[in-house]
C-alpha cells in the first residue's frame, strides 16, 4: 500500500488532468456553438467548469484550468 502523501499526490494529479481535459473538450464544443464558428460564442461552458473546480477542489486546480485553456501545444 502506498503512503498517504503519494496517494494524495496521485489523486491531485489525476484531478488536474481531468479538469484540463474537460476544460479543453468543452471549450472546443463551446466554439462550435458560436454564431460564426471560430469567433465569439454566447455560451462558454469552460468558465463554469473552472469556477466549480476552484470552489470545490481549491486553488490547487489552477494548473488544470491553465493547461485546458491552451488550444495548441507543440511538443517539438
CHARMM internal coordinates of N, CA and C (Angstrom, degrees):
IC EDIT
DIST 1 N 1 CA 1.4412
DIST 1 CA 1 C 1.5287
ANGL 1 N 1 CA 1 C 109.55
DIST 1 C 2 N 1.3317
ANGL 1 CA 1 C 2 N 116.06
DIHE 1 N 1 CA 1 C 2 N 140.20
DIST 2 N 2 CA 1.4550
ANGL 1 C 2 N 2 CA 121.37
DIHE 1 CA 1 C 2 N 2 CA -178.38
DIST 2 CA 2 C 1.5240
ANGL 2 N 2 CA 2 C 110.82
DIHE 1 C 2 N 2 CA 2 C -80.75
DIST 2 C 3 N 1.3319
ANGL 2 CA 2 C 3 N 116.57
DIHE 2 N 2 CA 2 C 3 N 148.02
DIST 3 N 3 CA 1.4678
ANGL 2 C 3 N 3 CA 119.10
DIHE 2 CA 2 C 3 N 3 CA 176.24
DIST 3 CA 3 C 1.5319
ANGL 3 N 3 CA 3 C 111.12
DIHE 2 C 3 N 3 CA 3 C -62.34
DIST 3 C 4 N 1.3163
ANGL 3 CA 3 C 4 N 116.21
DIHE 3 N 3 CA 3 C 4 N 158.02
DIST 4 N 4 CA 1.4629
ANGL 3 C 4 N 4 CA 121.36
DIHE 3 CA 3 C 4 N 4 CA -177.84
DIST 4 CA 4 C 1.5182
ANGL 4 N 4 CA 4 C 113.10
DIHE 3 C 4 N 4 CA 4 C -58.81
DIST 4 C 5 N 1.3195
ANGL 4 CA 4 C 5 N 117.50
DIHE 4 N 4 CA 4 C 5 N -36.34
DIST 5 N 5 CA 1.4598
ANGL 4 C 5 N 5 CA 120.81
DIHE 4 CA 4 C 5 N 5 CA -178.82
DIST 5 CA 5 C 1.5232
ANGL 5 N 5 CA 5 C 111.07
DIHE 4 C 5 N 5 CA 5 C -65.03
DIST 5 C 6 N 1.3333
ANGL 5 CA 5 C 6 N 117.15
DIHE 5 N 5 CA 5 C 6 N -39.73
DIST 6 N 6 CA 1.4638
ANGL 5 C 6 N 6 CA 121.04
DIHE 5 CA 5 C 6 N 6 CA -179.94
DIST 6 CA 6 C 1.5202
ANGL 6 N 6 CA 6 C 110.39
DIHE 5 C 6 N 6 CA 6 C -69.20
DIST 6 C 7 N 1.3202
ANGL 6 CA 6 C 7 N 117.96
DIHE 6 N 6 CA 6 C 7 N -44.83
DIST 7 N 7 CA 1.4583
ANGL 6 C 7 N 7 CA 120.22
DIHE 6 CA 6 C 7 N 7 CA 179.94
DIST 7 CA 7 C 1.5250
ANGL 7 N 7 CA 7 C 110.71
DIHE 6 C 7 N 7 CA 7 C -66.12
DIST 7 C 8 N 1.3220
ANGL 7 CA 7 C 8 N 117.39
DIHE 7 N 7 CA 7 C 8 N -34.61
DIST 8 N 8 CA 1.4618
ANGL 7 C 8 N 8 CA 120.53
DIHE 7 CA 7 C 8 N 8 CA 176.83
DIST 8 CA 8 C 1.5313
ANGL 8 N 8 CA 8 C 110.90
DIHE 7 C 8 N 8 CA 8 C -65.40
DIST 8 C 9 N 1.3256
ANGL 8 CA 8 C 9 N 116.71
DIHE 8 N 8 CA 8 C 9 N -41.15
DIST 9 N 9 CA 1.4626
ANGL 8 C 9 N 9 CA 120.74
DIHE 8 CA 8 C 9 N 9 CA 178.21
DIST 9 CA 9 C 1.5166
ANGL 9 N 9 CA 9 C 111.42
DIHE 8 C 9 N 9 CA 9 C -66.19
DIST 9 C 10 N 1.3305
ANGL 9 CA 9 C 10 N 116.73
DIHE 9 N 9 CA 9 C 10 N -40.28
DIST 10 N 10 CA 1.4675
ANGL 9 C 10 N 10 CA 120.11
DIHE 9 CA 9 C 10 N 10 CA 178.01
DIST 10 CA 10 C 1.5222
ANGL 10 N 10 CA 10 C 111.21
DIHE 9 C 10 N 10 CA 10 C -65.54
DIST 10 C 11 N 1.3155
ANGL 10 CA 10 C 11 N 117.25
DIHE 10 N 10 CA 10 C 11 N -39.80
DIST 11 N 11 CA 1.4602
ANGL 10 C 11 N 11 CA 121.22
DIHE 10 CA 10 C 11 N 11 CA 178.46
DIST 11 CA 11 C 1.5255
ANGL 11 N 11 CA 11 C 110.80
DIHE 10 C 11 N 11 CA 11 C -64.69
DIST 11 C 12 N 1.3302
ANGL 11 CA 11 C 12 N 116.88
DIHE 11 N 11 CA 11 C 12 N -45.19
DIST 12 N 12 CA 1.4595
ANGL 11 C 12 N 12 CA 120.65
DIHE 11 CA 11 C 12 N 12 CA 179.35
DIST 12 CA 12 C 1.5217
ANGL 12 N 12 CA 12 C 110.80
DIHE 11 C 12 N 12 CA 12 C -63.72
DIST 12 C 13 N 1.3263
ANGL 12 CA 12 C 13 N 117.44
DIHE 12 N 12 CA 12 C 13 N -41.90
DIST 13 N 13 CA 1.4581
ANGL 12 C 13 N 13 CA 120.90
DIHE 12 CA 12 C 13 N 13 CA 178.90
DIST 13 CA 13 C 1.5197
ANGL 13 N 13 CA 13 C 111.72
DIHE 12 C 13 N 13 CA 13 C -63.57
DIST 13 C 14 N 1.3142
ANGL 13 CA 13 C 14 N 117.08
DIHE 13 N 13 CA 13 C 14 N -41.02
DIST 14 N 14 CA 1.4602
ANGL 13 C 14 N 14 CA 119.73
DIHE 13 CA 13 C 14 N 14 CA 179.37
DIST 14 CA 14 C 1.5281
ANGL 14 N 14 CA 14 C 110.74
DIHE 13 C 14 N 14 CA 14 C -69.87
DIST 14 C 15 N 1.3203
ANGL 14 CA 14 C 15 N 118.13
DIHE 14 N 14 CA 14 C 15 N -33.78
DIST 15 N 15 CA 1.4631
ANGL 14 C 15 N 15 CA 120.77
DIHE 14 CA 14 C 15 N 15 CA 176.12
DIST 15 CA 15 C 1.5294
ANGL 15 N 15 CA 15 C 110.59
DIHE 14 C 15 N 15 CA 15 C -66.10
DIST 15 C 16 N 1.3189
ANGL 15 CA 15 C 16 N 116.89
DIHE 15 N 15 CA 15 C 16 N -42.51
DIST 16 N 16 CA 1.4629
ANGL 15 C 16 N 16 CA 121.38
DIHE 15 CA 15 C 16 N 16 CA 178.57
DIST 16 CA 16 C 1.5221
ANGL 16 N 16 CA 16 C 109.98
DIHE 15 C 16 N 16 CA 16 C -62.47
DIST 16 C 17 N 1.3290
ANGL 16 CA 16 C 17 N 117.14
DIHE 16 N 16 CA 16 C 17 N -44.02
DIST 17 N 17 CA 1.4672
ANGL 16 C 17 N 17 CA 120.46
DIHE 16 CA 16 C 17 N 17 CA 178.85
DIST 17 CA 17 C 1.5303
ANGL 17 N 17 CA 17 C 110.93
DIHE 16 C 17 N 17 CA 17 C -64.85
DIST 17 C 18 N 1.3097
ANGL 17 CA 17 C 18 N 117.18
DIHE 17 N 17 CA 17 C 18 N -39.10
DIST 18 N 18 CA 1.4608
ANGL 17 C 18 N 18 CA 120.59
DIHE 17 CA 17 C 18 N 18 CA 178.42
DIST 18 CA 18 C 1.5151
ANGL 18 N 18 CA 18 C 112.40
DIHE 17 C 18 N 18 CA 18 C -65.59
DIST 18 C 19 N 1.3296
ANGL 18 CA 18 C 19 N 116.76
DIHE 18 N 18 CA 18 C 19 N -42.39
DIST 19 N 19 CA 1.4667
ANGL 18 C 19 N 19 CA 121.07
DIHE 18 CA 18 C 19 N 19 CA 177.67
DIST 19 CA 19 C 1.5256
ANGL 19 N 19 CA 19 C 109.87
DIHE 18 C 19 N 19 CA 19 C -63.30
DIST 19 C 20 N 1.3333
ANGL 19 CA 19 C 20 N 117.09
DIHE 19 N 19 CA 19 C 20 N -42.28
DIST 20 N 20 CA 1.4634
ANGL 19 C 20 N 20 CA 120.53
DIHE 19 CA 19 C 20 N 20 CA 179.88
DIST 20 CA 20 C 1.5257
ANGL 20 N 20 CA 20 C 110.74
DIHE 19 C 20 N 20 CA 20 C -62.04
DIST 20 C 21 N 1.3148
ANGL 20 CA 20 C 21 N 116.86
DIHE 20 N 20 CA 20 C 21 N -46.21
DIST 21 N 21 CA 1.4634
ANGL 20 C 21 N 21 CA 120.37
DIHE 20 CA 20 C 21 N 21 CA 179.96
DIST 21 CA 21 C 1.5144
ANGL 21 N 21 CA 21 C 112.26
DIHE 20 C 21 N 21 CA 21 C -64.42
DIST 21 C 22 N 1.3221
ANGL 21 CA 21 C 22 N 117.13
DIHE 21 N 21 CA 21 C 22 N -44.12
DIST 22 N 22 CA 1.4591
ANGL 21 C 22 N 22 CA 121.67
DIHE 21 CA 21 C 22 N 22 CA 179.97
DIST 22 CA 22 C 1.5292
ANGL 22 N 22 CA 22 C 111.13
DIHE 21 C 22 N 22 CA 22 C -64.81
DIST 22 C 23 N 1.3280
ANGL 22 CA 22 C 23 N 116.61
DIHE 22 N 22 CA 22 C 23 N -42.29
DIST 23 N 23 CA 1.4633
ANGL 22 C 23 N 23 CA 120.99
DIHE 22 CA 22 C 23 N 23 CA 178.40
DIST 23 CA 23 C 1.5222
ANGL 23 N 23 CA 23 C 110.39
DIHE 22 C 23 N 23 CA 23 C -62.33
DIST 23 C 24 N 1.3194
ANGL 23 CA 23 C 24 N 116.89
DIHE 23 N 23 CA 23 C 24 N -44.68
DIST 24 N 24 CA 1.4657
ANGL 23 C 24 N 24 CA 121.58
DIHE 23 CA 23 C 24 N 24 CA -178.27
DIST 24 CA 24 C 1.5268
ANGL 24 N 24 CA 24 C 111.48
DIHE 23 C 24 N 24 CA 24 C -63.84
DIST 24 C 25 N 1.3244
ANGL 24 CA 24 C 25 N 116.68
DIHE 24 N 24 CA 24 C 25 N -47.80
DIST 25 N 25 CA 1.4760
ANGL 24 C 25 N 25 CA 120.95
DIHE 24 CA 24 C 25 N 25 CA -177.60
DIST 25 CA 25 C 1.5227
ANGL 25 N 25 CA 25 C 110.81
DIHE 24 C 25 N 25 CA 25 C -65.24
DIST 25 C 26 N 1.3241
ANGL 25 CA 25 C 26 N 117.40
DIHE 25 N 25 CA 25 C 26 N -45.44
DIST 26 N 26 CA 1.4645
ANGL 25 C 26 N 26 CA 118.93
DIHE 25 CA 25 C 26 N 26 CA -179.84
DIST 26 CA 26 C 1.5260
ANGL 26 N 26 CA 26 C 111.66
DIHE 25 C 26 N 26 CA 26 C -69.16
DIST 26 C 27 N 1.3265
ANGL 26 CA 26 C 27 N 117.14
DIHE 26 N 26 CA 26 C 27 N -27.66
DIST 27 N 27 CA 1.4652
ANGL 26 C 27 N 27 CA 119.96
DIHE 26 CA 26 C 27 N 27 CA 174.49
DIST 27 CA 27 C 1.5137
ANGL 27 N 27 CA 27 C 111.42
DIHE 26 C 27 N 27 CA 27 C -65.66
DIST 27 C 28 N 1.3203
ANGL 27 CA 27 C 28 N 116.00
DIHE 27 N 27 CA 27 C 28 N -43.35
DIST 28 N 28 CA 1.4746
ANGL 27 C 28 N 28 CA 119.85
DIHE 27 CA 27 C 28 N 28 CA 177.31
DIST 28 CA 28 C 1.5238
ANGL 28 N 28 CA 28 C 110.52
DIHE 27 C 28 N 28 CA 28 C -64.06
DIST 28 C 29 N 1.3363
ANGL 28 CA 28 C 29 N 117.42
DIHE 28 N 28 CA 28 C 29 N -42.21
DIST 29 N 29 CA 1.4619
ANGL 28 C 29 N 29 CA 120.61
DIHE 28 CA 28 C 29 N 29 CA 178.19
DIST 29 CA 29 C 1.5283
ANGL 29 N 29 CA 29 C 111.08
DIHE 28 C 29 N 29 CA 29 C -66.33
DIST 29 C 30 N 1.3093
ANGL 29 CA 29 C 30 N 117.77
DIHE 29 N 29 CA 29 C 30 N -37.23
DIST 30 N 30 CA 1.4557
ANGL 29 C 30 N 30 CA 121.55
DIHE 29 CA 29 C 30 N 30 CA 177.75
DIST 30 CA 30 C 1.5140
ANGL 30 N 30 CA 30 C 112.25
DIHE 29 C 30 N 30 CA 30 C -63.24
DIST 30 C 31 N 1.3318
ANGL 30 CA 30 C 31 N 116.85
DIHE 30 N 30 CA 30 C 31 N -37.31
DIST 31 N 31 CA 1.4617
ANGL 30 C 31 N 31 CA 120.05
DIHE 30 CA 30 C 31 N 31 CA 177.72
DIST 31 CA 31 C 1.5229
ANGL 31 N 31 CA 31 C 111.95
DIHE 30 C 31 N 31 CA 31 C -68.81
DIST 31 C 32 N 1.3215
ANGL 31 CA 31 C 32 N 117.09
DIHE 31 N 31 CA 31 C 32 N -26.73
DIST 32 N 32 CA 1.4652
ANGL 31 C 32 N 32 CA 119.79
DIHE 31 CA 31 C 32 N 32 CA 175.82
DIST 32 CA 32 C 1.5240
ANGL 32 N 32 CA 32 C 111.52
DIHE 31 C 32 N 32 CA 32 C -70.04
DIST 32 C 33 N 1.3365
ANGL 32 CA 32 C 33 N 117.29
DIHE 32 N 32 CA 32 C 33 N -22.29
DIST 33 N 33 CA 1.4536
ANGL 32 C 33 N 33 CA 121.55
DIHE 32 CA 32 C 33 N 33 CA 179.30
DIST 33 CA 33 C 1.5277
ANGL 33 N 33 CA 33 C 112.80
DIHE 32 C 33 N 33 CA 33 C -85.92
DIST 33 C 34 N 1.3103
ANGL 33 CA 33 C 34 N 117.52
DIHE 33 N 33 CA 33 C 34 N 0.70
DIST 34 N 34 CA 1.4581
ANGL 33 C 34 N 34 CA 121.45
DIHE 33 CA 33 C 34 N 34 CA -179.18
DIST 34 CA 34 C 1.5242
ANGL 34 N 34 CA 34 C 110.11
DIHE 33 C 34 N 34 CA 34 C -65.73
DIST 34 C 35 N 1.3270
ANGL 34 CA 34 C 35 N 115.61
DIHE 34 N 34 CA 34 C 35 N 153.95
DIST 35 N 35 CA 1.4605
ANGL 34 C 35 N 35 CA 120.85
DIHE 34 CA 34 C 35 N 35 CA 178.53
DIST 35 CA 35 C 1.5169
ANGL 35 N 35 CA 35 C 109.66
DIHE 34 C 35 N 35 CA 35 C -57.95
DIST 35 C 36 N 1.3038
ANGL 35 CA 35 C 36 N 116.59
DIHE 35 N 35 CA 35 C 36 N -50.49
DIST 36 N 36 CA 1.4498
ANGL 35 C 36 N 36 CA 122.31
DIHE 35 CA 35 C 36 N 36 CA 172.66
DIST 36 CA 36 C 1.5246
ANGL 36 N 36 CA 36 C 105.59
DIHE 35 C 36 N 36 CA 36 C -118.95
DIST 36 C 37 N 1.3402
ANGL 36 CA 36 C 37 N 118.20
DIHE 36 N 36 CA 36 C 37 N 111.70
DIST 37 N 37 CA 1.4747
ANGL 36 C 37 N 37 CA 120.51
DIHE 36 CA 36 C 37 N 37 CA -172.75
DIST 37 CA 37 C 1.5277
ANGL 37 N 37 CA 37 C 113.36
DIHE 36 C 37 N 37 CA 37 C -49.42
DIST 37 C 38 N 1.3202
ANGL 37 CA 37 C 38 N 114.77
DIHE 37 N 37 CA 37 C 38 N 132.57
DIST 38 N 38 CA 1.4513
ANGL 37 C 38 N 38 CA 121.43
DIHE 37 CA 37 C 38 N 38 CA 179.28
DIST 38 CA 38 C 1.5177
ANGL 38 N 38 CA 38 C 114.03
DIHE 37 C 38 N 38 CA 38 C 100.21
DIST 38 C 39 N 1.3258
ANGL 38 CA 38 C 39 N 117.73
DIHE 38 N 38 CA 38 C 39 N -9.43
DIST 39 N 39 CA 1.4615
ANGL 38 C 39 N 39 CA 121.51
DIHE 38 CA 38 C 39 N 39 CA -179.74
DIST 39 CA 39 C 1.5217
ANGL 39 N 39 CA 39 C 110.14
DIHE 38 C 39 N 39 CA 39 C -108.65
DIST 39 C 40 N 1.3049
ANGL 39 CA 39 C 40 N 117.76
DIHE 39 N 39 CA 39 C 40 N -147.72
DIST 40 N 40 CA 1.4621
ANGL 39 C 40 N 40 CA 121.90
DIHE 39 CA 39 C 40 N 40 CA -177.32
DIST 40 CA 40 C 1.5257
ANGL 40 N 40 CA 40 C 110.88
DIHE 39 C 40 N 40 CA 40 C -71.56
DIST 40 C 41 N 1.3111
ANGL 40 CA 40 C 41 N 115.52
DIHE 40 N 40 CA 40 C 41 N 150.10
DIST 41 N 41 CA 1.4494
ANGL 40 C 41 N 41 CA 121.45
DIHE 40 CA 40 C 41 N 41 CA 178.64
DIST 41 CA 41 C 1.5252
ANGL 41 N 41 CA 41 C 109.32
DIHE 40 C 41 N 41 CA 41 C -129.34
DIST 41 C 42 N 1.3211
ANGL 41 CA 41 C 42 N 115.73
DIHE 41 N 41 CA 41 C 42 N 145.36
DIST 42 N 42 CA 1.4612
ANGL 41 C 42 N 42 CA 120.17
DIHE 41 CA 41 C 42 N 42 CA 179.87
DIST 42 CA 42 C 1.5286
ANGL 42 N 42 CA 42 C 111.51
DIHE 41 C 42 N 42 CA 42 C -81.16
DIST 42 C 43 N 1.3121
ANGL 42 CA 42 C 43 N 116.87
DIHE 42 N 42 CA 42 C 43 N -22.58
DIST 43 N 43 CA 1.4631
ANGL 42 C 43 N 43 CA 122.15
DIHE 42 CA 42 C 43 N 43 CA -178.04
DIST 43 CA 43 C 1.5229
ANGL 43 N 43 CA 43 C 107.96
DIHE 42 C 43 N 43 CA 43 C -116.51
DIST 43 C 44 N 1.3240
ANGL 43 CA 43 C 44 N 117.21
DIHE 43 N 43 CA 43 C 44 N 124.70
DIST 44 N 44 CA 1.4678
ANGL 43 C 44 N 44 CA 121.02
DIHE 43 CA 43 C 44 N 44 CA 179.96
DIST 44 CA 44 C 1.5304
ANGL 44 N 44 CA 44 C 109.34
DIHE 43 C 44 N 44 CA 44 C -131.91
DIST 44 C 45 N 1.3449
ANGL 44 CA 44 C 45 N 117.52
DIHE 44 N 44 CA 44 C 45 N 84.12
DIST 45 N 45 CA 1.4632
ANGL 44 C 45 N 45 CA 121.61
DIHE 44 CA 44 C 45 N 45 CA -177.68
DIST 45 CA 45 C 1.5381
ANGL 45 N 45 CA 45 C 115.46
DIHE 44 C 45 N 45 CA 45 C -57.96
DIST 45 C 46 N 1.3437
ANGL 45 CA 45 C 46 N 119.83
DIHE 45 N 45 CA 45 C 46 N -31.16
DIST 46 N 46 CA 1.4710
ANGL 45 C 46 N 46 CA 117.98
DIHE 45 CA 45 C 46 N 46 CA -179.46
DIST 46 CA 46 C 1.5204
ANGL 46 N 46 CA 46 C 114.34
DIHE 45 C 46 N 46 CA 46 C -59.86
DIST 46 C 47 N 1.3302
ANGL 46 CA 46 C 47 N 118.16
DIHE 46 N 46 CA 46 C 47 N -27.83
DIST 47 N 47 CA 1.4666
ANGL 46 C 47 N 47 CA 118.63
DIHE 46 CA 46 C 47 N 47 CA 179.03
DIST 47 CA 47 C 1.5251
ANGL 47 N 47 CA 47 C 110.64
DIHE 46 C 47 N 47 CA 47 C -65.74
DIST 47 C 48 N 1.3168
ANGL 47 CA 47 C 48 N 117.41
DIHE 47 N 47 CA 47 C 48 N -37.30
DIST 48 N 48 CA 1.4614
ANGL 47 C 48 N 48 CA 120.52
DIHE 47 CA 47 C 48 N 48 CA 175.82
DIST 48 CA 48 C 1.5161
ANGL 48 N 48 CA 48 C 112.02
DIHE 47 C 48 N 48 CA 48 C -68.10
DIST 48 C 49 N 1.3199
ANGL 48 CA 48 C 49 N 116.17
DIHE 48 N 48 CA 48 C 49 N -38.71
DIST 49 N 49 CA 1.4652
ANGL 48 C 49 N 49 CA 120.86
DIHE 48 CA 48 C 49 N 49 CA 178.17
DIST 49 CA 49 C 1.5282
ANGL 49 N 49 CA 49 C 110.01
DIHE 48 C 49 N 49 CA 49 C -64.07
DIST 49 C 50 N 1.3268
ANGL 49 CA 49 C 50 N 116.88
DIHE 49 N 49 CA 49 C 50 N -42.30
DIST 50 N 50 CA 1.4607
ANGL 49 C 50 N 50 CA 120.76
DIHE 49 CA 49 C 50 N 50 CA 178.89
DIST 50 CA 50 C 1.5231
ANGL 50 N 50 CA 50 C 110.86
DIHE 49 C 50 N 50 CA 50 C -64.32
DIST 50 C 51 N 1.3174
ANGL 50 CA 50 C 51 N 117.04
DIHE 50 N 50 CA 50 C 51 N -42.93
DIST 51 N 51 CA 1.4579
ANGL 50 C 51 N 51 CA 120.71
DIHE 50 CA 50 C 51 N 51 CA 179.90
DIST 51 CA 51 C 1.5277
ANGL 51 N 51 CA 51 C 111.67
DIHE 50 C 51 N 51 CA 51 C -62.81
DIST 51 C 52 N 1.3164
ANGL 51 CA 51 C 52 N 116.29
DIHE 51 N 51 CA 51 C 52 N -46.33
DIST 52 N 52 CA 1.4665
ANGL 51 C 52 N 52 CA 120.32
DIHE 51 CA 51 C 52 N 52 CA 179.75
DIST 52 CA 52 C 1.5291
ANGL 52 N 52 CA 52 C 110.91
DIHE 51 C 52 N 52 CA 52 C -64.79
DIST 52 C 53 N 1.3192
ANGL 52 CA 52 C 53 N 117.31
DIHE 52 N 52 CA 52 C 53 N -40.91
DIST 53 N 53 CA 1.4670
ANGL 52 C 53 N 53 CA 120.61
DIHE 52 CA 52 C 53 N 53 CA 179.67
DIST 53 CA 53 C 1.5315
ANGL 53 N 53 CA 53 C 111.18
DIHE 52 C 53 N 53 CA 53 C -61.62
DIST 53 C 54 N 1.3202
ANGL 53 CA 53 C 54 N 116.28
DIHE 53 N 53 CA 53 C 54 N -43.52
DIST 54 N 54 CA 1.4641
ANGL 53 C 54 N 54 CA 120.07
DIHE 53 CA 53 C 54 N 54 CA -179.84
DIST 54 CA 54 C 1.5280
ANGL 54 N 54 CA 54 C 111.47
DIHE 53 C 54 N 54 CA 54 C -68.67
DIST 54 C 55 N 1.3386
ANGL 54 CA 54 C 55 N 116.72
DIHE 54 N 54 CA 54 C 55 N -41.70
DIST 55 N 55 CA 1.4602
ANGL 54 C 55 N 55 CA 119.32
DIHE 54 CA 54 C 55 N 55 CA -177.43
DIST 55 CA 55 C 1.5246
ANGL 55 N 55 CA 55 C 112.96
DIHE 54 C 55 N 55 CA 55 C -72.16
DIST 55 C 56 N 1.3216
ANGL 55 CA 55 C 56 N 117.63
DIHE 55 N 55 CA 55 C 56 N -40.83
DIST 56 N 56 CA 1.4655
ANGL 55 C 56 N 56 CA 120.71
DIHE 55 CA 55 C 56 N 56 CA -177.24
DIST 56 CA 56 C 1.5234
ANGL 56 N 56 CA 56 C 113.45
DIHE 55 C 56 N 56 CA 56 C -84.33
DIST 56 C 57 N 1.3223
ANGL 56 CA 56 C 57 N 116.78
DIHE 56 N 56 CA 56 C 57 N -40.95
DIST 57 N 57 CA 1.4595
ANGL 56 C 57 N 57 CA 119.82
DIHE 56 CA 56 C 57 N 57 CA -172.61
DIST 57 CA 57 C 1.5290
ANGL 57 N 57 CA 57 C 113.47
DIHE 56 C 57 N 57 CA 57 C -104.34
DIST 57 C 58 N 1.3101
ANGL 57 CA 57 C 58 N 117.96
DIHE 57 N 57 CA 57 C 58 N -13.13
DIST 58 N 58 CA 1.4602
ANGL 57 C 58 N 58 CA 121.27
DIHE 57 CA 57 C 58 N 58 CA 176.25
DIST 58 CA 58 C 1.5216
ANGL 58 N 58 CA 58 C 113.22
DIHE 57 C 58 N 58 CA 58 C 98.74
DIST 58 C 59 N 1.3238
ANGL 58 CA 58 C 59 N 113.36
DIHE 58 N 58 CA 58 C 59 N 173.78
DIST 59 N 59 CA 1.4575
ANGL 58 C 59 N 59 CA 120.47
DIHE 58 CA 58 C 59 N 59 CA -176.47
DIST 59 CA 59 C 1.5273
ANGL 59 N 59 CA 59 C 113.72
DIHE 58 C 59 N 59 CA 59 C -67.18
DIST 59 C 60 N 1.3092
ANGL 59 CA 59 C 60 N 117.27
DIHE 59 N 59 CA 59 C 60 N -13.64
DIST 60 N 60 CA 1.4702
ANGL 59 C 60 N 60 CA 119.07
DIHE 59 CA 59 C 60 N 60 CA 179.57
DIST 60 CA 60 C 1.5319
ANGL 60 N 60 CA 60 C 111.98
DIHE 59 C 60 N 60 CA 60 C -69.49
DIST 60 C 61 N 1.3376
ANGL 60 CA 60 C 61 N 118.22
DIHE 60 N 60 CA 60 C 61 N -5.25
DIST 61 N 61 CA 1.4600
ANGL 60 C 61 N 61 CA 122.31
DIHE 60 CA 60 C 61 N 61 CA 178.63
DIST 61 CA 61 C 1.5223
ANGL 61 N 61 CA 61 C 112.65
DIHE 60 C 61 N 61 CA 61 C -89.18
DIST 61 C 62 N 1.3331
ANGL 61 CA 61 C 62 N 118.90
DIHE 61 N 61 CA 61 C 62 N -1.53
DIST 62 N 62 CA 1.4538
ANGL 61 C 62 N 62 CA 120.34
DIHE 61 CA 61 C 62 N 62 CA -177.51
DIST 62 CA 62 C 1.5295
ANGL 62 N 62 CA 62 C 113.60
DIHE 61 C 62 N 62 CA 62 C -60.60
DIST 62 C 63 N 1.3430
ANGL 62 CA 62 C 63 N 120.86
DIHE 62 N 62 CA 62 C 63 N -31.93
DIST 63 N 63 CA 1.4682
ANGL 62 C 63 N 63 CA 117.94
DIHE 62 CA 62 C 63 N 63 CA 177.27
DIST 63 CA 63 C 1.5373
ANGL 63 N 63 CA 63 C 112.38
DIHE 62 C 63 N 63 CA 63 C -63.31
DIST 63 C 64 N 1.3212
ANGL 63 CA 63 C 64 N 117.42
DIHE 63 N 63 CA 63 C 64 N -34.11
DIST 64 N 64 CA 1.4618
ANGL 63 C 64 N 64 CA 120.27
DIHE 63 CA 63 C 64 N 64 CA 177.79
DIST 64 CA 64 C 1.5138
ANGL 64 N 64 CA 64 C 111.97
DIHE 63 C 64 N 64 CA 64 C -66.47
DIST 64 C 65 N 1.3221
ANGL 64 CA 64 C 65 N 116.08
DIHE 64 N 64 CA 64 C 65 N -39.08
DIST 65 N 65 CA 1.4659
ANGL 64 C 65 N 65 CA 120.26
DIHE 64 CA 64 C 65 N 65 CA 177.93
DIST 65 CA 65 C 1.5229
ANGL 65 N 65 CA 65 C 109.64
DIHE 64 C 65 N 65 CA 65 C -67.37
DIST 65 C 66 N 1.3186
ANGL 65 CA 65 C 66 N 116.31
DIHE 65 N 65 CA 65 C 66 N -42.05
DIST 66 N 66 CA 1.4583
ANGL 65 C 66 N 66 CA 120.23
DIHE 65 CA 65 C 66 N 66 CA 179.34
DIST 66 CA 66 C 1.5283
ANGL 66 N 66 CA 66 C 111.15
DIHE 65 C 66 N 66 CA 66 C -64.33
DIST 66 C 67 N 1.3299
ANGL 66 CA 66 C 67 N 117.03
DIHE 66 N 66 CA 66 C 67 N -45.88
DIST 67 N 67 CA 1.4667
ANGL 66 C 67 N 67 CA 120.09
DIHE 66 CA 66 C 67 N 67 CA 179.11
DIST 67 CA 67 C 1.5264
ANGL 67 N 67 CA 67 C 112.07
DIHE 66 C 67 N 67 CA 67 C -64.62
DIST 67 C 68 N 1.3176
ANGL 67 CA 67 C 68 N 116.56
DIHE 67 N 67 CA 67 C 68 N -38.54
DIST 68 N 68 CA 1.4588
ANGL 67 C 68 N 68 CA 120.34
DIHE 67 CA 67 C 68 N 68 CA 179.21
DIST 68 CA 68 C 1.5136
ANGL 68 N 68 CA 68 C 112.93
DIHE 67 C 68 N 68 CA 68 C -67.12
DIST 68 C 69 N 1.3240
ANGL 68 CA 68 C 69 N 116.66
DIHE 68 N 68 CA 68 C 69 N -26.56
DIST 69 N 69 CA 1.4629
ANGL 68 C 69 N 69 CA 119.53
DIHE 68 CA 68 C 69 N 69 CA -179.58
DIST 69 CA 69 C 1.5210
ANGL 69 N 69 CA 69 C 112.63
DIHE 68 C 69 N 69 CA 69 C -81.02
DIST 69 C 70 N 1.3116
ANGL 69 CA 69 C 70 N 117.88
DIHE 69 N 69 CA 69 C 70 N -10.77
DIST 70 N 70 CA 1.4631
ANGL 69 C 70 N 70 CA 121.19
DIHE 69 CA 69 C 70 N 70 CA 176.14
DIST 70 CA 70 C 1.5163
ANGL 70 N 70 CA 70 C 109.04
DIHE 69 C 70 N 70 CA 70 C -73.71
DIST 70 C 71 N 1.3109
ANGL 70 CA 70 C 71 N 116.02
DIHE 70 N 70 CA 70 C 71 N 118.01
DIST 71 N 71 CA 1.4582
ANGL 70 C 71 N 71 CA 120.29
DIHE 70 CA 70 C 71 N 71 CA -176.76
DIST 71 CA 71 C 1.5304
ANGL 71 N 71 CA 71 C 111.35
DIHE 70 C 71 N 71 CA 71 C -74.68
DIST 71 C 72 N 1.3050
ANGL 71 CA 71 C 72 N 116.08
DIHE 71 N 71 CA 71 C 72 N -38.17
DIST 72 N 72 CA 1.4504
ANGL 71 C 72 N 72 CA 119.63
DIHE 71 CA 71 C 72 N 72 CA -175.76
DIST 72 CA 72 C 1.5184
ANGL 72 N 72 CA 72 C 109.00
DIHE 71 C 72 N 72 CA 72 C -141.14
DIST 72 C 73 N 1.3228
ANGL 72 CA 72 C 73 N 115.05
DIHE 72 N 72 CA 72 C 73 N 133.55
DIST 73 N 73 CA 1.4620
ANGL 72 C 73 N 73 CA 119.70
DIHE 72 CA 72 C 73 N 73 CA 178.92
DIST 73 CA 73 C 1.5177
ANGL 73 N 73 CA 73 C 108.04
DIHE 72 C 73 N 73 CA 73 C -122.59
DIST 73 C 74 N 1.3309
ANGL 73 CA 73 C 74 N 116.34
DIHE 73 N 73 CA 73 C 74 N 122.69
DIST 74 N 74 CA 1.4584
ANGL 73 C 74 N 74 CA 121.80
DIHE 73 CA 73 C 74 N 74 CA 176.78
DIST 74 CA 74 C 1.5230
ANGL 74 N 74 CA 74 C 108.87
DIHE 73 C 74 N 74 CA 74 C -96.16
DIST 74 C 75 N 1.3220
ANGL 74 CA 74 C 75 N 115.33
DIHE 74 N 74 CA 74 C 75 N 120.33
DIST 75 N 75 CA 1.4555
ANGL 74 C 75 N 75 CA 119.73
DIHE 74 CA 74 C 75 N 75 CA -179.65
DIST 75 CA 75 C 1.5293
ANGL 75 N 75 CA 75 C 110.70
DIHE 74 C 75 N 75 CA 75 C -82.62
DIST 75 C 76 N 1.3053
ANGL 75 CA 75 C 76 N 117.49
DIHE 75 N 75 CA 75 C 76 N -38.65
DIST 76 N 76 CA 1.4647
ANGL 75 C 76 N 76 CA 120.84
DIHE 75 CA 75 C 76 N 76 CA -179.07
DIST 76 CA 76 C 1.4940
ANGL 76 N 76 CA 76 C 111.33
DIHE 75 C 76 N 76 CA 76 C -106.03
END
COOR INIT
IC SEED 1 N 1 CA 1 C
IC BUILD
